[in-house]
Amino acid sequence: MTGSLLAPLGGAEQYVLELARAQHAAGHDVTIVTGWASPEVVATLGAEGIAVQRVRSRRPHAPNRRGSRPGALLFHALDLLDSLRTPRALRRALATGWDVVHVHRIAGIGAGLLRSTPAPVVVTVHDYSLVDTASNLLRRGVVAERAPLLQRLRTRVISRAAERALIVFPSEQLRERHRAWGLRVPGSSVVVPHGWRIGGPRGAAAAPASPVVFLFVGKLLPTKGVHLLLDAWGDGMPGAELWIAGAGPLDDAVAAAARAGRVRQLGWLDAAARDTALAAASAMVLPSTGPEIFLLAAAEGALAGLPVLSTTVAAPPAVRDGESGILVAPDAASLRAGMQRLLDPAERSRLAAGARDLAADLDFDTHLHRVLALYARAGAREPEVAR
């Protein structure tokens, strides 16, 4: 169950589909319940034998569009209401007789669903929507250390709704941030890193490349640090190229830089094209300006044996500073200094070795076994009251 499956799919949505496909291939009956879905996504999944069931979302507009402030206020009010009760359409969907309900995102659906089904409930945390209506902890572009009063009140309600669920966090840092923002995290919660897979060669040894290719992959959003990356890159670096893959609101900014000959714009890449880009890259650069939960592109970089340059505020779990990549302050000068550091072949090779060490923990087949074990655990345990 997830709030939306709208193309182009973000990292969390891609993970949900990959998990559904792996479960289906293992012989399980899988249905994805969502509030919004692109027809092409539904058609593709249907052809693969995976059903998609639509339920009415409380969002006044699609999640990939920006609405009015009154509409946003109404949405958040309904979101709180749906944490206290579950809409009728969703109750009908939950009454189908599932063996387990795996919830990935509650935005637009409501946290009330967590206690509205007799089936065991597993919640995988992909964003901060359990504690923040904005889902990102950002206030005026800065990460807030403490939740505002209204958010804390909402989180109390959600904490009660989530008492019987098994909550899965991709990292310990993420679990602690949720605690800091007021979520009463049950002692039964677990930390299980997301898994991922790539189609190309895994963990290839980094070799000196000429030119050095820095690769960005992701949605072209301000929070992904696209403007920051363009500012840091400036007119470029001798012996290096910057490739930017993705689509989104900042397409025009990237296109302007490409027309000026500063970067290479790859557009949105399918899985095969992404594997090709990873094989040609020397390093990943992912300068998100907000906290990241998993950051799929960072995992892809580690699986491909590439060092990853990111920011201290993003701190993706697949990057260990100084071991498998580099974390820098989210400003243009620091980001450029990190890129210059990666121009050194010896430094890239050292960090690439660390990235290869991480790859085993990201193996998706291993991850699938972990998820199935969580389902069994959720079904066997008694509901636990959070304290």
Wavefront OBJ file of the C-alpha trace (Angstrom):
o trace
v 0.000 0.000 0.000
v 1.445 3.352 -1.043
v 0.126 6.878 -1.531
v 0.955 7.175 -5.232
v 2.583 5.536 -8.255
v 2.912 8.423 -10.677
v 5.486 8.528 -13.459
v 8.267 9.458 -13.397
v 8.661 7.225 -10.372
v 10.828 8.349 -7.491
v 13.152 6.085 -5.552
v 10.531 4.997 -3.001
v 8.045 4.107 -5.737
v 10.677 2.183 -7.684
v 11.518 0.252 -4.515
v 7.834 -0.629 -3.957
v 7.530 -1.986 -7.497
v 10.773 -3.943 -7.242
v 9.630 -5.512 -3.977
v 6.222 -6.388 -5.443
v 7.852 -7.968 -8.489
v 10.273 -9.987 -6.369
v 7.433 -11.240 -4.162
v 5.345 -12.121 -7.203
v 8.272 -13.984 -8.776
v 8.644 -15.945 -5.510
v 5.070 -17.199 -5.911
v 3.170 -14.769 -3.670
v -0.142 -13.109 -4.586
v 0.527 -9.358 -4.591
v -1.885 -6.434 -4.925
v -0.743 -2.814 -4.736
v -3.302 -0.425 -3.220
v -2.700 3.246 -4.018
v -4.441 6.583 -4.238
v -2.872 7.766 -7.500
v -1.330 5.792 -10.355
v -0.259 6.519 -13.912
v -2.114 4.370 -16.498
v 1.142 3.163 -18.014
v 2.378 1.956 -14.620
v -0.896 0.094 -13.986
v -0.776 -1.462 -17.463
v 2.828 -2.621 -17.051
v 2.141 -4.194 -13.669
v -1.055 -5.828 -14.956
v 0.867 -7.440 -17.816
v 3.256 -8.848 -15.209
v 0.395 -10.305 -13.159
v 0.451 -7.708 -10.354
v -2.904 -6.066 -9.626
v -3.248 -2.372 -8.766
v -6.282 -1.313 -6.747
v -7.143 2.382 -6.646
v -8.712 3.974 -3.572
v -9.876 7.555 -3.309
v -7.099 9.805 -2.030
v -7.694 12.802 0.192
v -5.221 14.851 -1.825
v -7.047 17.718 -3.605
v -4.527 17.442 -6.467
v -2.030 14.904 -7.754
v 1.135 14.585 -5.602
v 3.320 15.662 -8.533
v 1.502 19.005 -8.823
v 1.541 22.063 -6.624
v -1.840 23.126 -5.270
v -3.182 26.208 -3.555
v -2.587 27.007 0.101
v -6.288 26.564 1.012
v -6.199 23.182 -0.709
v -3.099 22.204 1.249
v -4.701 23.225 4.549
v -7.795 21.167 3.710
v -5.643 18.183 2.787
v -3.732 18.328 6.075
v -6.972 18.652 8.047
v -8.396 15.585 6.305
v -5.077 13.789 6.827
v -5.435 14.295 10.576
v -9.067 13.172 10.479
v -8.089 10.019 8.614
v -5.555 9.240 11.337
v -8.515 8.955 13.711
v -10.801 7.036 11.356
v -10.403 5.197 8.064
v -12.376 6.301 4.973
v -15.052 3.834 3.836
v -13.377 3.053 0.488
v -10.136 2.169 2.226
v -11.941 0.041 4.804
v -13.458 -1.954 1.942
v -10.018 -2.452 0.404
v -8.590 -3.589 3.736
v -11.426 -6.072 4.273
v -10.343 -8.267 1.359
v -8.659 -10.801 3.643
v -4.962 -10.089 3.247
v -2.363 -12.237 4.987
v -0.285 -9.089 5.571
v -0.684 -5.391 4.789
v 2.617 -3.676 3.963
v 2.295 0.109 4.140
v 4.874 2.286 2.413
v 3.371 5.786 2.438
v 0.312 7.110 4.245
v 0.106 10.586 2.648
v -3.342 10.991 1.114
v -4.596 7.773 2.713
v -4.322 8.421 6.446
v -2.720 6.642 9.380
v -6.067 5.223 10.472
v -5.463 2.352 8.062
v -2.751 1.072 10.398
v -5.366 -0.146 12.861
v -8.260 -0.853 10.478
v -7.389 -4.334 9.298
v -7.241 -7.633 11.167
v -4.180 -8.593 9.104
v -0.648 -8.032 10.428
v 0.629 -4.579 9.436
v 4.221 -3.770 8.456
v 5.201 -0.133 7.844
v 8.353 0.666 5.887
v 9.389 4.277 6.423
v 10.259 6.071 3.181
v 9.849 9.688 4.291
v 8.916 11.714 7.365
v 5.149 11.732 6.817
v 4.571 9.958 10.150
v 5.842 13.078 11.945
v 5.661 15.888 9.367
v 2.916 16.826 6.917
v 5.631 18.234 4.623
v 7.346 14.794 4.779
v 10.850 16.282 4.801
v 11.455 18.134 8.129
v 12.322 21.271 6.156
v 11.164 24.717 7.194
v 12.107 27.520 4.779
v 14.743 25.275 3.274
v 16.391 24.413 6.613
v 16.080 21.148 8.535
v 14.138 21.829 11.724
v 15.428 20.139 14.852
v 12.062 20.048 16.617
v 8.513 19.648 15.390
v 6.101 22.603 15.644
v 3.220 22.252 18.104
v 0.577 21.210 15.565
v 2.905 18.591 14.122
v 3.547 17.193 17.611
v -0.189 16.898 18.251
v -0.663 15.119 14.917
v 2.219 12.766 15.715
v 0.581 11.766 18.995
v -2.502 10.677 17.086
v -0.419 8.759 14.547
v 1.599 7.110 17.320
v -1.608 5.636 18.680
v -2.665 4.460 15.226
v 0.705 2.770 14.692
v 0.772 0.870 17.994
v -0.016 -2.520 16.453
v 2.219 -2.113 13.398
v 5.744 -3.397 12.955
v 7.685 -0.298 11.886
v 10.745 -0.777 9.683
v 13.361 1.979 9.431
v 16.097 1.822 6.753
v 18.656 3.292 9.183
v 19.161 3.931 12.883
v 19.601 7.639 12.161
v 16.120 7.710 10.645
v 14.592 5.992 13.668
v 16.220 8.492 16.033
v 15.002 11.452 13.973
v 11.452 10.140 14.230
v 11.847 9.827 17.987
v 13.186 13.384 18.164
v 10.110 14.601 16.297
v 7.797 12.934 18.764
v 6.912 9.507 17.348
v 6.480 6.937 20.108
v 8.542 4.242 18.433
v 7.662 0.748 19.708
v 10.488 -1.361 21.034
v 9.565 -3.929 18.395
v 10.577 -1.566 15.579
v 13.492 -2.768 13.453
v 16.237 -1.323 11.294
v 16.490 -3.076 7.921
v 18.431 -1.364 5.108
v 16.626 -1.242 1.780
v 17.950 -3.494 -0.929
v 18.356 -2.765 -4.602
v 19.662 -4.289 -7.781
v 21.218 -3.046 -10.998
v 21.362 -4.833 -14.326
v 24.943 -4.081 -15.218
v 28.217 -5.310 -13.701
v 28.355 -4.955 -9.923
v 31.270 -3.681 -7.944
v 33.562 -3.121 -10.917
v 36.957 -1.867 -9.814
v 37.331 1.867 -10.329
v 39.930 2.619 -12.984
v 41.495 5.941 -13.946
v 39.157 7.543 -16.457
v 39.701 10.331 -18.930
v 37.613 12.300 -18.717
v 36.342 11.779 -15.171
v 32.544 11.514 -15.435
v 30.442 12.791 -12.540
v 26.901 11.386 -12.742
v 23.746 12.782 -11.136
v 20.602 10.603 -11.265
v 17.291 11.678 -9.776
v 14.269 13.922 -10.013
v 15.206 17.458 -11.023
v 13.918 19.130 -7.872
v 15.367 21.930 -5.728
v 15.620 19.560 -2.743
v 17.794 17.211 -4.808
v 20.386 19.998 -4.992
v 20.209 20.592 -8.744
v 20.827 24.349 -8.466
v 23.587 23.665 -5.951
v 25.231 21.220 -8.344
v 25.095 23.646 -11.279
v 26.542 26.439 -9.135
v 29.335 24.208 -7.860
v 30.170 22.990 -11.354
v 30.291 26.493 -12.824
v 32.104 26.372 -16.154
v 33.392 22.890 -15.426
v 36.694 21.321 -14.418
v 39.616 20.345 -16.650
v 39.541 16.644 -17.449
v 36.006 16.130 -16.148
v 32.396 16.053 -17.359
v 29.087 16.363 -15.514
v 26.190 14.192 -16.705
v 22.716 14.916 -15.337
v 19.992 12.288 -15.687
v 16.421 12.869 -14.588
v 13.282 14.878 -15.164
v 11.303 17.390 -13.171
v 10.578 21.085 -12.601
v 14.225 22.095 -13.131
v 14.455 20.604 -16.639
v 14.864 24.090 -18.115
v 17.775 24.987 -15.840
v 19.618 21.810 -16.806
v 18.767 22.311 -20.485
v 20.210 25.845 -20.376
v 23.452 24.519 -18.885
v 23.557 21.812 -21.565
v 23.060 24.365 -24.367
v 25.955 26.351 -22.924
v 28.124 23.236 -23.138
v 28.573 23.024 -19.379
v 26.855 19.676 -18.761
v 25.457 16.695 -20.640
v 21.699 16.306 -20.176
v 20.619 12.656 -20.338
v 16.920 13.059 -19.540
v 14.911 10.411 -17.692
v 16.602 7.007 -17.999
v 14.964 3.608 -18.005
v 16.701 0.759 -16.182
v 18.882 -0.277 -19.140
v 19.978 3.284 -19.911
v 20.710 3.884 -16.233
v 22.944 0.817 -16.126
v 24.797 2.126 -19.183
v 25.321 5.506 -17.519
v 26.567 3.842 -14.324
v 29.059 1.784 -16.318
v 30.440 4.947 -17.945
v 30.589 7.021 -14.748
v 33.600 7.602 -12.536
v 31.657 8.865 -9.497
v 28.124 9.733 -8.409
v 27.317 13.227 -7.174
v 24.014 13.521 -5.279
v 23.910 16.857 -3.434
v 20.446 16.745 -1.827
v 19.747 19.720 0.432
v 17.270 17.854 2.663
v 17.430 14.610 4.648
v 17.363 11.463 2.525
v 15.756 8.233 3.683
v 17.510 5.817 1.336
v 18.485 7.628 -1.884
v 18.180 4.951 -4.523
v 20.872 6.503 -6.728
v 23.408 6.233 -3.904
v 22.654 2.512 -3.609
v 23.033 2.133 -7.367
v 26.398 3.864 -7.137
v 27.574 1.524 -4.380
v 26.371 -1.540 -6.306
v 28.248 -0.300 -9.380
v 31.410 0.198 -7.312
v 31.369 3.987 -7.620
v 32.321 6.501 -4.929
v 29.366 8.729 -4.039
v 29.604 12.430 -3.209
v 26.665 13.732 -1.188
v 25.917 16.244 1.567
v 26.020 16.030 5.340
v 22.344 16.988 5.541
v 21.305 14.239 3.091
v 23.581 11.604 4.656
v 22.242 8.640 2.621
v 22.781 5.273 4.363
v 24.689 3.893 1.365
v 27.460 6.486 1.880
v 30.036 6.156 4.631
v 32.048 9.343 4.738
v 35.700 8.716 3.937
v 35.086 4.993 3.351
v 32.694 4.581 0.405
v 32.151 8.222 -0.476
v 32.371 11.804 0.670
v 29.889 13.949 2.585
v 30.298 17.726 2.346
v 28.446 20.773 3.615
v 25.500 21.734 1.359
v 27.157 24.746 -0.252
v 28.690 25.240 -3.688
v 32.296 25.708 -2.515
v 32.288 22.520 -0.419
v 30.626 20.502 -3.170
v 33.155 21.699 -5.748
v 36.016 20.825 -3.373
v 34.588 17.313 -3.020
v 34.430 16.922 -6.786
v 38.011 18.124 -7.137
v 39.056 15.573 -4.539
v 37.506 12.843 -6.702
v 39.593 13.880 -9.692
v 42.441 11.943 -8.039
v 42.417 8.337 -9.400
v 43.891 6.948 -6.188
v 41.186 8.553 -4.072
v 38.442 7.276 -6.372
v 39.875 3.753 -6.255
v 40.121 3.788 -2.458
v 36.518 4.946 -2.035
v 35.283 2.564 -4.737
v 36.699 -0.351 -2.708
v 34.596 0.822 0.240
v 31.546 1.033 -2.009
v 32.072 -2.570 -3.098
v 32.169 -3.632 0.560
v 28.688 -2.139 1.004
v 27.225 -3.926 -2.000
v 26.577 -7.229 -0.203
v 24.286 -5.508 2.326
v 22.266 -3.984 -0.540
v 21.646 -7.269 -2.376
v 17.934 -7.376 -3.196
v 17.498 -11.136 -2.932
v 18.878 -10.974 0.609
v 16.566 -8.038 1.290
v 13.525 -9.986 0.068
v 14.244 -12.778 2.561
v 14.495 -10.170 5.328
v 11.130 -8.660 4.365
v 9.396 -12.049 4.262
v 10.827 -12.814 7.711
v 9.330 -9.525 8.942
v 5.905 -10.606 7.662
v 6.163 -13.816 9.681
v 7.298 -11.881 12.730
v 4.442 -9.378 12.437
v 1.910 -12.194 12.188
v 3.288 -14.040 15.202
v 3.570 -11.235 17.731
v 0.981 -9.641 19.961
v 0.159 -5.943 19.420
v 2.535 -3.769 21.389
v 1.658 -0.457 22.996
v 4.284 2.202 22.309
v 5.743 4.071 25.258
l 1 2 3 4 5 6 7 8 9 10 11 12 13 14 15 16 17 18 19 20 21 22 23 24 25 26 27 28 29 30 31 32 33 34 35 36 37 38 39 40 41 42 43 44 45 46 47 48 49 50 51 52 53 54 55 56 57 58 59 60 61 62 63 64 65 66 67 68 69 70 71 72 73 74 75 76 77 78 79 80 81 82 83 84 85 86 87 88 89 90 91 92 93 94 95 96 97 98 99 100 101 102 103 104 105 106 107 108 109 110 111 112 113 114 115 116 117 118 119 120 121 122 123 124 125 126 127 128 129 130 131 132 133 134 135 136 137 138 139 140 141 142 143 144 145 146 147 148 149 150 151 152 153 154 155 156 157 158 159 160 161 162 163 164 165 166 167 168 169 170 171 172 173 174 175 176 177 178 179 180 181 182 183 184 185 186 187 188 189 190 191 192 193 194 195 196 197 198 199 200 201 202 203 204 205 206 207 208 209 210 211 212 213 214 215 216 217 218 219 220 221 222 223 224 225 226 227 228 229 230 231 232 233 234 235 236 237 238 239 240 241 242 243 244 245 246 247 248 249 250 251 252 253 254 255 256 257 258 259 260 261 262 263 264 265 266 267 268 269 270 271 272 273 274 275 276 277 278 279 280 281 282 283 284 285 286 287 288 289 290 291 292 293 294 295 296 297 298 299 300 301 302 303 304 305 306 307 308 309 310 311 312 313 314 315 316 317 318 319 320 321 322 323 324 325 326 327 328 329 330 331 332 333 334 335 336 337 338 339 340 341 342 343 344 345 346 347 348 349 350 351 352 353 354 355 356 357 358 359 360 361 362 363 364 365 366 367 368 369 370 371 372 373 374 375 376 377 378 379 380 381 382 383 384 385 386 387
